Amino acid sequence: MTNRKVVVDYGLCEANAICMGINPDVFHLDDDDTLHILRPDITPETENDVLEAVRRCPRQALSIVEDGD
């Protein structure tokens, strides 16, 4: 079975927190301006928000990958 996950390219991420503003249950920016993906697995409940975060990321640091089991 193939699952989709959201991943961050830390070389591109500028900690703009736009993704966290879209869904703080999935994305979290800590006090050191490091982005953490709290729920990387894309579910029906998070899919729209994750797609929106990927689309709106100013540095295109977020992407969706296939995770084949």
C-alpha positions, 0 to 999 in steps of 0.5 A: 500500500502506498501512503502519501507524506508531507516533507520539508526541505530544510535547505529551502525552508525560511520559517515563514510559518505560513504552513503553520497558519494553515494547519498547526496540527500538522506544522509547528515552528519552534522557538528556534525557527525550525519547522517540525511536521507533527503529522506527516501522513496525509489523511482525508482530514488533513489533505486539503490543508497540506495541499494548500500549505505546499502551494502557498510555501514561498520557498517551495520547501514543502512537498508530498512524497509517496511512501510505499510499504 
